[in-house]
């Protein structure tokens, strides 16, 4: 295990025990019914999970990024949707801690630390995909110059109905060149002119909503600009996505670990031709490869998390972790289905859920094709990999 403090180890144990005791027994029924997990979210608030990224004086029990990543993986091991429920919230918290004005920090962070106020981010637009500089949501200064009027639409916004604060990526200067200099992040609360239009139907990632948002002459005050200065939103969000990609990689790790654990358990219980199926070479080799992939993904995530914690640039490392962990989650989930045979296709076993949840991490928080672009770009800029 990476160098966690004793307090962080205690937090990780507390969350892991809660996942085994409360989450895993309830997840299948909640997921199949696509029911919002209000009771489990309430317990996450009591455990202090929503405040893990918020330091004093606003929060009480912040943890390092490596600990946060492992906590995320534990949540996803129980049910990936629960990890998603705190993913965007943490990114917004980090944005406020790093870039927010003191007024913004004092206003939002104490409530966010308790989970009394939950936050999400709104980046993706219909038809926009991963090209964030091409966004069309516009925030124009109002006639008096003391606020903004926002028009546009966002989609695939997780927790849109249950989050009271939205970090909205938009254009405050559509004519700016280069384009990224016209992008800002506005801190938006629900109100007239903001409509959560519908919940999007999904293959997996059930229970927690992913919605479309519509802004129709929605007004915010001038001090809603993150950090108080226009035109810095693209760079701010790129830094926030380092946290987001480590978080998504950790979700993938949790799904892969759950799939492996279930497959290993089943392979020891199920017999064929007079012996447990793990003793058949085909199944044993599946398990060996699955365990190797899960372990490698964990190390990549911790490497990225440790660089983040040290203050080093980690966009390449976070991209590597997200790319690898999400791909192996899909592979390990499929292998778990194979090991379970026909039961792997049954909704009475959890492995079919892992198989439906895993693709989200491949396309979420920037597709894996985008991650490869980021990695290649940074390899050239840095002159290759660090020396051993």
Number of C-alpha atoms within 10 A of each C-alpha: 9 11 10 15 12 9 11 19 16 12 21 20 14 13 20 19 13 19 21 15 12 13 21 16 12 16 23 18 12 16 19 13 11 16 14 17 19 11 9 17 17 12 13 21 17 12 16 17 23 28 27 24 23 23 18 11 10 20 19 16 17 20 20 17 24 24 23 24 25 26 28 29 29 29 28 28 28 26 30 30 24 26 23 21 25 25 25 27 29 28 25 28 28 21 22 24 18 14 17 21 18 11 11 19 20 14 12 19 25 20 16 25 28 22 22 14 17 26 30 27 27 23 24 22 22 13 10 15 14 18 13 20 17 16 24 18 22 23 26 19 18 15 9 7 10 11 18 24 19 25 19 19 23 24 24 19 23 26 24 27 19 15 20 17 20 23 27 23 27 31 29 25 19 19 10 13 9 8 17 19 20 21 29 29 30 29 24 22 17 15 11 11 14 20 17 18 12 15 19 13 11 13 11 20 23 24 20 24 25 21 20 22 22 20 20 15 17 19 22 21 16 17 17 20 26 25 24 18 14 18 22 19 26 21 15 20 24 13 18 21 23 24 28 25 28 33 33 33 33 33 36 37 36 31 35 34 27 26 28 25 17 19 27 23 11 17 22 13 12 13 14 11 7 6 12 15 20 23 14 14 10 11 19 16 13 20 22 12 14 26 18 11 21 22 14 16 27 23 15 21 29 23 19 28 27 20 17 21 14 11 9 10 14 22 23 20 26 30 29 25 31 34 27 23 34 29 21 22 33 24 19 30 29 21 23 31 24 17 26 21 11 9 15 22 16 14 12 12 15 21 29 21 27 30 25 17 25 29 18 19 27 24 15 16 23 21 17 20 13 16 24 15 13 17 19 14 13 17 14 10 9 10 8 11 9 7 4 3
